Amino acid sequence: MSAIPRAYIDRYNGLLSELSERMGGRLAQRLTALEWADYDEALVEAVRLVQGACSASAEEAAYIAAEFYDGLRASQTGRRIGALADAVYNPDATEGAVEAFARQAGADHAAFAEKCASRLDYEVRRSANGCLASNARRDPKRPRWARVPDGAETCEWCIMLASRGFVYSSEDAAEHSHANCQCVVMPGWGDDPEVEGYDPDYYKDCYDYPEKHPEIRERINERRRELYAQRSSGSEAED
């Protein structure tokens, strides 16, 4: 079985990024146009806007992920299964996140809009990962999983997951996501699935000896600073 082409993964991630940027940009414009003279009324409207945008984005992300799953399966096994676009979205969690963002941003409405757009990106990735996992549960061939890092940010947890290769049999492990994460949860079929350009041993070395990899170390430190800022402000907005 040939290695999964990196270009296939890049195209998939590119479609998710385009969706996030397009929908996040529209959302930010609508949020910055809100009048905050009546704070409670504006917050209710902001929650409505963000929930609507995140729900629509999660649905579209699921369609992208379903096509990705079917195409990938066909290339590796010779057959599609008719993957379903199972969207993953929790509007209550969005409401809590928006309220936390409003407290953090205060009168900085541009910062508030930026945080909400970032939340939308998180929902896009979460729905896509959840859709892949959902289809794997109904797949009679029961693929294994690897976490393939992509994008500019790879956190310590993702590095640990990526270092193990195609060893995960649980979709729950595959579904892990966080803000600004562009890692791809990759299903793989057969005895020894491979992804072009993905070397689990490299990520194991990064995890075991971070001092040897300053490029990864700084990404981890940035993520830790971000999480510390969220905890300090009383926000756990990534659930």
Secondary structure as GFF3:
##gff-version 3
##sequence-region A 1 239
A	DSSP	alpha_helix	6	32	.	.	.	ID=ss1
A	DSSP	alpha_helix	39	77	.	.	.	ID=ss2
A	DSSP	alpha_helix	91	105	.	.	.	ID=ss3
A	DSSP	alpha_helix	109	137	.	.	.	ID=ss4
A	DSSP	beta_strand	144	148	.	.	.	ID=ss5
A	DSSP	alpha_helix	156	162	.	.	.	ID=ss6
A	DSSP	alpha_helix	171	174	.	.	.	ID=ss7
A	DSSP	beta_strand	184	188	.	.	.	ID=ss8
A	DSSP	alpha_helix	200	208	.	.	.	ID=ss9
A	DSSP	three_ten_helix	210	212	.	.	.	ID=ss10
A	DSSP	alpha_helix	214	232	.	.	.	ID=ss11
###
